[in-house]
Amino acid sequence: MESTPRVTCAYLNSYVGKNVMIVGKVIQLRGDEALIDADGNITAHLNRDSHLTAGSGVQVIGKVNPDLSIKVLSSLDLGTAVDYNLANTVVEISHQHRSLFASD
């Protein structure tokens, strides 16, 4: 079973065509798209089950498109009390110590 790596905007180009997990802040909602700040702006193409709020944190699992946008498979509104520095640190540590976090 393949794991779903945690990423920020900076790592998207390494995961085109693969599923990833992103924690970020919803900056803007535009119809069926959201702009998410995850250490850089990411466009997320929402599914009909996505119920996000601008200004709230979100956890997204989705597939990285060639244009580095995300096709959302599932999303979870995390509210406003999100420590984004901690979320970004977890991403960095998981990439520095892949053997602890990956199960390819």
Secondary structure, 3 states (H helix, E strand, C coil): CCCCCECCHHHHHHCECCEEEEEEEEEEEECCEEEEECCCEEEEECCCCCCCCCCCEEEEEEEECCCCCEEEEEEEEEECCCCHHHHHHHHHHHHHCHHHHCCC
